Amino acid sequence: MGLNLKIARIKKGLSQKELAKLAGISPATVSKAENGKINLRIDTIKKISKVLDTPIMDLFFSEDK
């Protein structure tokens, strides 16, 4: 989960701090999400998806089994 988020953030040229500011969340939340240490609320997931212009499924759900 976190790796997809990190890759999408980097592709957009954003730091964790910049993504956090644009999504209205803390940089610590971004870091924890990228490291798989927390489960995000759906409203937070939607905000991140919108900022990164990437579908939720691509960011948070891997096709790997």
PyMOL Python script that loads the backbone (N, CA, C, O; Angstrom):
from pymol import cmd

cmd.read_pdbstr("""\
ATOM      1  N   MET A   1       0.828  -1.195   0.000  1.00  0.00           N
ATOM      2  CA  MET A   1       0.000   0.000   0.000  1.00  0.00           C
ATOM      3  C   MET A   1       0.862   1.244   0.000  1.00  0.00           C
ATOM      4  O   MET A   1       0.698   2.103  -0.867  1.00  0.00           O
ATOM      5  N   GLY A   2       1.771   1.364   0.942  1.00  0.00           N
ATOM      6  CA  GLY A   2       2.553   2.569   1.093  1.00  0.00           C
ATOM      7  C   GLY A   2       3.459   2.872  -0.081  1.00  0.00           C
ATOM      8  O   GLY A   2       3.690   4.033  -0.422  1.00  0.00           O
ATOM      9  N   LEU A   3       3.977   1.802  -0.706  1.00  0.00           N
ATOM     10  CA  LEU A   3       4.889   2.012  -1.818  1.00  0.00           C
ATOM     11  C   LEU A   3       4.185   2.696  -2.985  1.00  0.00           C
ATOM     12  O   LEU A   3       4.756   3.591  -3.609  1.00  0.00           O
ATOM     13  N   ASN A   4       2.963   2.292  -3.285  1.00  0.00           N
ATOM     14  CA  ASN A   4       2.209   2.921  -4.365  1.00  0.00           C
ATOM     15  C   ASN A   4       1.985   4.403  -4.076  1.00  0.00           C
ATOM     16  O   ASN A   4       2.090   5.239  -4.973  1.00  0.00           O
ATOM     17  N   LEU A   5       1.682   4.718  -2.842  1.00  0.00           N
ATOM     18  CA  LEU A   5       1.477   6.103  -2.429  1.00  0.00           C
ATOM     19  C   LEU A   5       2.764   6.898  -2.607  1.00  0.00           C
ATOM     20  O   LEU A   5       2.746   8.002  -3.151  1.00  0.00           O
ATOM     21  N   LYS A   6       3.858   6.348  -2.158  1.00  0.00           N
ATOM     22  CA  LYS A   6       5.149   7.037  -2.255  1.00  0.00           C
ATOM     23  C   LYS A   6       5.538   7.266  -3.717  1.00  0.00           C
ATOM     24  O   LYS A   6       5.994   8.352  -4.074  1.00  0.00           O
ATOM     25  N   ILE A   7       5.362   6.263  -4.550  1.00  0.00           N
ATOM     26  CA  ILE A   7       5.696   6.393  -5.970  1.00  0.00           C
ATOM     27  C   ILE A   7       4.853   7.482  -6.627  1.00  0.00           C
ATOM     28  O   ILE A   7       5.379   8.303  -7.378  1.00  0.00           O
ATOM     29  N   ALA A   8       3.556   7.493  -6.350  1.00  0.00           N
ATOM     30  CA  ALA A   8       2.672   8.507  -6.931  1.00  0.00           C
ATOM     31  C   ALA A   8       3.070   9.907  -6.465  1.00  0.00           C
ATOM     32  O   ALA A   8       3.045  10.856  -7.248  1.00  0.00           O
ATOM     33  N   ARG A   9       3.432  10.031  -5.207  1.00  0.00           N
ATOM     34  CA  ARG A   9       3.855  11.334  -4.663  1.00  0.00           C
ATOM     35  C   ARG A   9       5.121  11.817  -5.360  1.00  0.00           C
ATOM     36  O   ARG A   9       5.215  12.978  -5.757  1.00  0.00           O
ATOM     37  N   ILE A  10       6.080  10.932  -5.505  1.00  0.00           N
ATOM     38  CA  ILE A  10       7.346  11.290  -6.145  1.00  0.00           C
ATOM     39  C   ILE A  10       7.125  11.646  -7.622  1.00  0.00           C
ATOM     40  O   ILE A  10       7.723  12.597  -8.125  1.00  0.00           O
ATOM     41  N   LYS A  11       6.271  10.886  -8.312  1.00  0.00           N
ATOM     42  CA  LYS A  11       5.973  11.184  -9.720  1.00  0.00           C
ATOM     43  C   LYS A  11       5.377  12.582  -9.886  1.00  0.00           C
ATOM     44  O   LYS A  11       5.596  13.238 -10.904  1.00  0.00           O
ATOM     45  N   LYS A  12       4.628  13.030  -8.888  1.00  0.00           N
ATOM     46  CA  LYS A  12       4.045  14.378  -8.924  1.00  0.00           C
ATOM     47  C   LYS A  12       5.054  15.446  -8.495  1.00  0.00           C
ATOM     48  O   LYS A  12       4.767  16.642  -8.552  1.00  0.00           O
ATOM     49  N   GLY A  13       6.227  15.003  -8.068  1.00  0.00           N
ATOM     50  CA  GLY A  13       7.264  15.952  -7.663  1.00  0.00           C
ATOM     51  C   GLY A  13       7.005  16.610  -6.326  1.00  0.00           C
ATOM     52  O   GLY A  13       7.451  17.731  -6.081  1.00  0.00           O
ATOM     53  N   LEU A  14       6.279  15.912  -5.456  1.00  0.00           N
ATOM     54  CA  LEU A  14       5.926  16.471  -4.150  1.00  0.00           C
ATOM     55  C   LEU A  14       6.723  15.817  -3.029  1.00  0.00           C
ATOM     56  O   LEU A  14       7.001  14.618  -3.059  1.00  0.00           O
ATOM     57  N   SER A  15       7.084  16.626  -2.045  1.00  0.00           N
ATOM     58  CA  SER A  15       7.659  16.083  -0.815  1.00  0.00           C
ATOM     59  C   SER A  15       6.510  15.626   0.070  1.00  0.00           C
ATOM     60  O   SER A  15       5.349  15.938  -0.197  1.00  0.00           O
ATOM     61  N   GLN A  16       6.834  14.891   1.117  1.00  0.00           N
ATOM     62  CA  GLN A  16       5.792  14.491   2.070  1.00  0.00           C
ATOM     63  C   GLN A  16       5.130  15.725   2.663  1.00  0.00           C
ATOM     64  O   GLN A  16       3.912  15.761   2.838  1.00  0.00           O
ATOM     65  N   LYS A  17       5.929  16.730   2.970  1.00  0.00           N
ATOM     66  CA  LYS A  17       5.407  17.965   3.564  1.00  0.00           C
ATOM     67  C   LYS A  17       4.462  18.686   2.602  1.00  0.00           C
ATOM     68  O   LYS A  17       3.416  19.184   3.017  1.00  0.00           O
ATOM     69  N   GLU A  18       4.826  18.743   1.327  1.00  0.00           N
ATOM     70  CA  GLU A  18       3.976  19.407   0.331  1.00  0.00           C
ATOM     71  C   GLU A  18       2.655  18.659   0.144  1.00  0.00           C
ATOM     72  O   GLU A  18       1.592  19.278   0.083  1.00  0.00           O
ATOM     73  N   LEU A  19       2.722  17.332   0.055  1.00  0.00           N
ATOM     74  CA  LEU A  19       1.501  16.536  -0.076  1.00  0.00           C
ATOM     75  C   LEU A  19       0.606  16.750   1.136  1.00  0.00           C
ATOM     76  O   LEU A  19      -0.604  16.933   1.003  1.00  0.00           O
ATOM     77  N   ALA A  20       1.205  16.726   2.302  1.00  0.00           N
ATOM     78  CA  ALA A  20       0.434  16.915   3.528  1.00  0.00           C
ATOM     79  C   ALA A  20      -0.294  18.257   3.520  1.00  0.00           C
ATOM     80  O   ALA A  20      -1.476  18.329   3.860  1.00  0.00           O
ATOM     81  N   LYS A  21       0.402  19.303   3.138  1.00  0.00           N
ATOM     82  CA  LYS A  21      -0.202  20.639   3.115  1.00  0.00           C
ATOM     83  C   LYS A  21      -1.367  20.699   2.129  1.00  0.00           C
ATOM     84  O   LYS A  21      -2.431  21.227   2.450  1.00  0.00           O
ATOM     85  N   LEU A  22      -1.161  20.163   0.943  1.00  0.00           N
ATOM     86  CA  LEU A  22      -2.207  20.186  -0.086  1.00  0.00           C
ATOM     87  C   LEU A  22      -3.424  19.344   0.299  1.00  0.00           C
ATOM     88  O   LEU A  22      -4.554  19.669  -0.067  1.00  0.00           O
ATOM     89  N   ALA A  23      -3.186  18.265   1.038  1.00  0.00           N
ATOM     90  CA  ALA A  23      -4.277  17.370   1.434  1.00  0.00           C
ATOM     91  C   ALA A  23      -4.886  17.756   2.785  1.00  0.00           C
ATOM     92  O   ALA A  23      -5.899  17.190   3.196  1.00  0.00           O
ATOM     93  N   GLY A  24      -4.274  18.712   3.466  1.00  0.00           N
ATOM     94  CA  GLY A  24      -4.807  19.146   4.758  1.00  0.00           C
ATOM     95  C   GLY A  24      -4.576  18.134   5.869  1.00  0.00           C
ATOM     96  O   GLY A  24      -5.397  17.990   6.775  1.00  0.00           O
ATOM     97  N   ILE A  25      -3.450  17.436   5.789  1.00  0.00           N
ATOM     98  CA  ILE A  25      -3.107  16.457   6.823  1.00  0.00           C
ATOM     99  C   ILE A  25      -1.680  16.740   7.306  1.00  0.00           C
ATOM    100  O   ILE A  25      -1.000  17.608   6.758  1.00  0.00           O
ATOM    101  N   SER A  26      -1.240  16.028   8.304  1.00  0.00           N
ATOM    102  CA  SER A  26       0.106  16.269   8.829  1.00  0.00           C
ATOM    103  C   SER A  26       1.151  15.485   8.031  1.00  0.00           C
ATOM    104  O   SER A  26       0.852  14.421   7.490  1.00  0.00           O
ATOM    105  N   PRO A  27       2.371  16.010   7.958  1.00  0.00           N
ATOM    106  CA  PRO A  27       3.446  15.255   7.308  1.00  0.00           C
ATOM    107  C   PRO A  27       3.675  13.895   7.968  1.00  0.00           C
ATOM    108  O   PRO A  27       4.037  12.928   7.298  1.00  0.00           O
ATOM    109  N   ALA A  28       3.463  13.825   9.274  1.00  0.00           N
ATOM    110  CA  ALA A  28       3.625  12.549   9.977  1.00  0.00           C
ATOM    111  C   ALA A  28       2.626  11.514   9.466  1.00  0.00           C
ATOM    112  O   ALA A  28       2.952  10.331   9.364  1.00  0.00           O
ATOM    113  N   THR A  29       1.421  11.955   9.149  1.00  0.00           N
ATOM    114  CA  THR A  29       0.404  11.044   8.614  1.00  0.00           C
ATOM    115  C   THR A  29       0.838  10.502   7.259  1.00  0.00           C
ATOM    116  O   THR A  29       0.682   9.312   6.986  1.00  0.00           O
ATOM    117  N   VAL A  30       1.382  11.369   6.413  1.00  0.00           N
ATOM    118  CA  VAL A  30       1.876  10.926   5.108  1.00  0.00           C
ATOM    119  C   VAL A  30       2.981   9.894   5.295  1.00  0.00           C
ATOM    120  O   VAL A  30       2.970   8.843   4.654  1.00  0.00           O
ATOM    121  N   SER A  31       3.927  10.192   6.164  1.00  0.00           N
ATOM    122  CA  SER A  31       5.040   9.282   6.413  1.00  0.00           C
ATOM    123  C   SER A  31       4.558   7.930   6.925  1.00  0.00           C
ATOM    124  O   SER A  31       4.993   6.885   6.441  1.00  0.00           O
ATOM    125  N   LYS A  32       3.668   7.954   7.893  1.00  0.00           N
ATOM    126  CA  LYS A  32       3.149   6.699   8.454  1.00  0.00           C
ATOM    127  C   LYS A  32       2.374   5.905   7.413  1.00  0.00           C
ATOM    128  O   LYS A  32       2.454   4.677   7.383  1.00  0.00           O
ATOM    129  N   ALA A  33       1.623   6.596   6.558  1.00  0.00           N
ATOM    130  CA  ALA A  33       0.862   5.908   5.515  1.00  0.00           C
ATOM    131  C   ALA A  33       1.810   5.255   4.512  1.00  0.00           C
ATOM    132  O   ALA A  33       1.587   4.120   4.089  1.00  0.00           O
ATOM    133  N   GLU A  34       2.871   5.976   4.131  1.00  0.00           N
ATOM    134  CA  GLU A  34       3.825   5.416   3.183  1.00  0.00           C
ATOM    135  C   GLU A  34       4.581   4.227   3.766  1.00  0.00           C
ATOM    136  O   GLU A  34       5.015   3.341   3.030  1.00  0.00           O
ATOM    137  N   ASN A  35       4.735   4.210   5.071  1.00  0.00           N
ATOM    138  CA  ASN A  35       5.448   3.116   5.734  1.00  0.00           C
ATOM    139  C   ASN A  35       4.512   2.016   6.234  1.00  0.00           C
ATOM    140  O   ASN A  35       4.955   1.073   6.890  1.00  0.00           O
ATOM    141  N   GLY A  36       3.214   2.135   5.924  1.00  0.00           N
ATOM    142  CA  GLY A  36       2.248   1.120   6.299  1.00  0.00           C
ATOM    143  C   GLY A  36       2.002   1.007   7.794  1.00  0.00           C
ATOM    144  O   GLY A  36       1.611  -0.050   8.289  1.00  0.00           O
ATOM    145  N   LYS A  37       2.234   2.104   8.514  1.00  0.00           N
ATOM    146  CA  LYS A  37       2.092   2.063   9.973  1.00  0.00           C
ATOM    147  C   LYS A  37       0.720   2.493  10.472  1.00  0.00           C
ATOM    148  O   LYS A  37       0.409   2.317  11.650  1.00  0.00           O
ATOM    149  N   ILE A  38      -0.109   3.057   9.588  1.00  0.00           N
ATOM    150  CA  ILE A  38      -1.453   3.458   9.996  1.00  0.00           C
ATOM    151  C   ILE A  38      -2.447   3.124   8.891  1.00  0.00           C
ATOM    152  O   ILE A  38      -2.084   2.980   7.723  1.00  0.00           O
ATOM    153  N   ASN A  39      -3.688   3.008   9.283  1.00  0.00           N
ATOM    154  CA  ASN A  39      -4.791   2.901   8.342  1.00  0.00           C
ATOM    155  C   ASN A  39      -5.450   4.264   8.286  1.00  0.00           C
ATOM    156  O   ASN A  39      -5.815   4.832   9.315  1.00  0.00           O
ATOM    157  N   LEU A  40      -5.601   4.783   7.080  1.00  0.00           N
ATOM    158  CA  LEU A  40      -6.172   6.111   6.905  1.00  0.00           C
ATOM    159  C   LEU A  40      -7.696   6.064   6.858  1.00  0.00           C
ATOM    160  O   LEU A  40      -8.291   5.076   6.429  1.00  0.00           O
ATOM    161  N   ARG A  41      -8.308   7.147   7.306  1.00  0.00           N
ATOM    162  CA  ARG A  41      -9.760   7.289   7.189  1.00  0.00           C
ATOM    163  C   ARG A  41     -10.104   7.534   5.729  1.00  0.00           C
ATOM    164  O   ARG A  41      -9.283   8.048   4.969  1.00  0.00           O
ATOM    165  N   ILE A  42     -11.307   7.170   5.340  1.00  0.00           N
ATOM    166  CA  ILE A  42     -11.713   7.287   3.935  1.00  0.00           C
ATOM    167  C   ILE A  42     -11.650   8.733   3.452  1.00  0.00           C
ATOM    168  O   ILE A  42     -11.288   8.972   2.300  1.00  0.00           O
ATOM    169  N   ASP A  43     -11.989   9.701   4.295  1.00  0.00           N
ATOM    170  CA  ASP A  43     -11.926  11.092   3.851  1.00  0.00           C
ATOM    171  C   ASP A  43     -10.486  11.513   3.564  1.00  0.00           C
ATOM    172  O   ASP A  43     -10.238  12.293   2.644  1.00  0.00           O
ATOM    173  N   THR A  44      -9.549  11.007   4.340  1.00  0.00           N
ATOM    174  CA  THR A  44      -8.134  11.303   4.113  1.00  0.00           C
ATOM    175  C   THR A  44      -7.654  10.632   2.835  1.00  0.00           C
ATOM    176  O   THR A  44      -6.903  11.230   2.064  1.00  0.00           O
ATOM    177  N   ILE A  45      -8.073   9.419   2.609  1.00  0.00           N
ATOM    178  CA  ILE A  45      -7.722   8.702   1.378  1.00  0.00           C
ATOM    179  C   ILE A  45      -8.218   9.474   0.159  1.00  0.00           C
ATOM    180  O   ILE A  45      -7.496   9.607  -0.829  1.00  0.00           O
ATOM    181  N   LYS A  46      -9.428   9.974   0.224  1.00  0.00           N
ATOM    182  CA  LYS A  46      -9.997  10.736  -0.893  1.00  0.00           C
ATOM    183  C   LYS A  46      -9.215  12.014  -1.147  1.00  0.00           C
ATOM    184  O   LYS A  46      -8.976  12.374  -2.299  1.00  0.00           O
ATOM    185  N   LYS A  47      -8.814  12.702  -0.088  1.00  0.00           N
ATOM    186  CA  LYS A  47      -8.038  13.935  -0.241  1.00  0.00           C
ATOM    187  C   LYS A  47      -6.703  13.658  -0.921  1.00  0.00           C
ATOM    188  O   LYS A  47      -6.309  14.376  -1.840  1.00  0.00           O
ATOM    189  N   ILE A  48      -6.011  12.624  -0.472  1.00  0.00           N
ATOM    190  CA  ILE A  48      -4.711  12.277  -1.053  1.00  0.00           C
ATOM    191  C   ILE A  48      -4.879  11.887  -2.519  1.00  0.00           C
ATOM    192  O   ILE A  48      -4.092  12.306  -3.368  1.00  0.00           O
ATOM    193  N   SER A  49      -5.883  11.101  -2.812  1.00  0.00           N
ATOM    194  CA  SER A  49      -6.148  10.668  -4.180  1.00  0.00           C
ATOM    195  C   SER A  49      -6.398  11.869  -5.086  1.00  0.00           C
ATOM    196  O   SER A  49      -5.913  11.907  -6.217  1.00  0.00           O
ATOM    197  N   LYS A  50      -7.142  12.833  -4.601  1.00  0.00           N
ATOM    198  CA  LYS A  50      -7.447  14.031  -5.384  1.00  0.00           C
ATOM    199  C   LYS A  50      -6.191  14.848  -5.636  1.00  0.00           C
ATOM    200  O   LYS A  50      -5.948  15.277  -6.764  1.00  0.00           O
ATOM    201  N   VAL A  51      -5.393  15.067  -4.604  1.00  0.00           N
ATOM    202  CA  VAL A  51      -4.158  15.847  -4.749  1.00  0.00           C
ATOM    203  C   VAL A  51      -3.215  15.180  -5.745  1.00  0.00           C
ATOM    204  O   VAL A  51      -2.609  15.857  -6.575  1.00  0.00           O
ATOM    205  N   LEU A  52      -3.090  13.866  -5.667  1.00  0.00           N
ATOM    206  CA  LEU A  52      -2.174  13.147  -6.545  1.00  0.00           C
ATOM    207  C   LEU A  52      -2.790  12.826  -7.907  1.00  0.00           C
ATOM    208  O   LEU A  52      -2.109  12.312  -8.795  1.00  0.00           O
ATOM    209  N   ASP A  53      -4.086  13.131  -8.068  1.00  0.00           N
ATOM    210  CA  ASP A  53      -4.798  12.858  -9.309  1.00  0.00           C
ATOM    211  C   ASP A  53      -4.601  11.397  -9.728  1.00  0.00           C
ATOM    212  O   ASP A  53      -4.310  11.086 -10.882  1.00  0.00           O
ATOM    213  N   THR A  54      -4.773  10.526  -8.745  1.00  0.00           N
ATOM    214  CA  THR A  54      -4.578   9.094  -8.938  1.00  0.00           C
ATOM    215  C   THR A  54      -5.734   8.347  -8.284  1.00  0.00           C
ATOM    216  O   THR A  54      -6.101   8.661  -7.151  1.00  0.00           O
ATOM    217  N   PRO A  55      -6.313   7.368  -8.969  1.00  0.00           N
ATOM    218  CA  PRO A  55      -7.430   6.620  -8.369  1.00  0.00           C
ATOM    219  C   PRO A  55      -7.049   5.963  -7.039  1.00  0.00           C
ATOM    220  O   PRO A  55      -5.921   5.505  -6.856  1.00  0.00           O
ATOM    221  N   ILE A  56      -7.998   5.929  -6.135  1.00  0.00           N
ATOM    222  CA  ILE A  56      -7.791   5.324  -4.820  1.00  0.00           C
ATOM    223  C   ILE A  56      -7.274   3.895  -4.956  1.00  0.00           C
ATOM    224  O   ILE A  56      -6.359   3.494  -4.237  1.00  0.00           O
ATOM    225  N   MET A  57      -7.845   3.140  -5.861  1.00  0.00           N
ATOM    226  CA  MET A  57      -7.435   1.741  -6.032  1.00  0.00           C
ATOM    227  C   MET A  57      -5.952   1.644  -6.385  1.00  0.00           C
ATOM    228  O   MET A  57      -5.265   0.735  -5.919  1.00  0.00           O
ATOM    229  N   ASP A  58      -5.459   2.561  -7.194  1.00  0.00           N
ATOM    230  CA  ASP A  58      -4.052   2.534  -7.596  1.00  0.00           C
ATOM    231  C   ASP A  58      -3.127   2.905  -6.434  1.00  0.00           C
ATOM    232  O   ASP A  58      -2.012   2.394  -6.332  1.00  0.00           O
ATOM    233  N   LEU A  59      -3.595   3.786  -5.574  1.00  0.00           N
ATOM    234  CA  LEU A  59      -2.765   4.248  -4.458  1.00  0.00           C
ATOM    235  C   LEU A  59      -2.710   3.266  -3.297  1.00  0.00           C
ATOM    236  O   LEU A  59      -1.650   3.041  -2.713  1.00  0.00           O
ATOM    237  N   PHE A  60      -3.847   2.688  -2.968  1.00  0.00           N
ATOM    238  CA  PHE A  60      -3.952   1.982  -1.699  1.00  0.00           C
ATOM    239  C   PHE A  60      -4.216   0.496  -1.786  1.00  0.00           C
ATOM    240  O   PHE A  60      -4.244  -0.185  -0.761  1.00  0.00           O
ATOM    241  N   PHE A  61      -4.413  -0.026  -2.999  1.00  0.00           N
ATOM    242  CA  PHE A  61      -4.694  -1.438  -3.133  1.00  0.00           C
ATOM    243  C   PHE A  61      -3.805  -2.029  -4.195  1.00  0.00           C
ATOM    244  O   PHE A  61      -3.836  -1.597  -5.347  1.00  0.00           O
ATOM    245  N   SER A  62      -3.016  -3.006  -3.824  1.00  0.00           N
ATOM    246  CA  SER A  62      -2.084  -3.638  -4.744  1.00  0.00           C
ATOM    247  C   SER A  62      -2.742  -4.845  -5.405  1.00  0.00           C
ATOM    248  O   SER A  62      -3.563  -5.533  -4.798  1.00  0.00           O
ATOM    249  N   GLU A  63      -2.370  -5.087  -6.647  1.00  0.00           N
ATOM    250  CA  GLU A  63      -2.874  -6.261  -7.352  1.00  0.00           C
ATOM    251  C   GLU A  63      -2.048  -7.494  -7.015  1.00  0.00           C
ATOM    252  O   GLU A  63      -2.449  -8.617  -7.320  1.00  0.00           O
ATOM    253  N   ASP A  64      -0.895  -7.286  -6.388  1.00  0.00           N
ATOM    254  CA  ASP A  64      -0.038  -8.417  -6.013  1.00  0.00           C
ATOM    255  C   ASP A  64      -0.701  -9.230  -4.917  1.00  0.00           C
ATOM    256  O   ASP A  64      -1.323  -8.675  -4.011  1.00  0.00           O
ATOM    257  N   LYS A  65      -0.565 -10.555  -5.002  1.00  0.00           N
ATOM    258  CA  LYS A  65      -1.167 -11.419  -3.985  1.00  0.00           C
ATOM    259  C   LYS A  65      -0.119 -12.267  -3.350  1.00  0.00           C
ATOM    260  O   LYS A  65      -0.425 -13.067  -2.466  1.00  0.00           O
TER     261      LYS A  65
END
""", "prot")
cmd.dss("prot")
cmd.show_as("cartoon", "prot")
cmd.util.cbc("prot")
cmd.orient("prot")
